[in-house]
Amino acid sequence: MTNSSIVASLHLRIGSIEEQTDQTLRTVEFVLIAAGSGLQNGIAATVYIANIDL
């Protein structure tokens, strides 16, 4: 994935939990790439859900 395709995919979307998860992972990937890293270097992540009824 190129930087331009990542930036193009970062438009804020409101949708299903699957769509929100996809958006979050794309954003994390963008930040990691900008820092010279990538998803392949990730170790762990904790997700807190504010409203389980979504």
Secondary structure, 3 states (H helix, E strand, C coil): CCHHHHHHCCCCCCCCHHHHHHHHHHHHHHHHHHCCCCHHHCCCCCCCCCCCCC
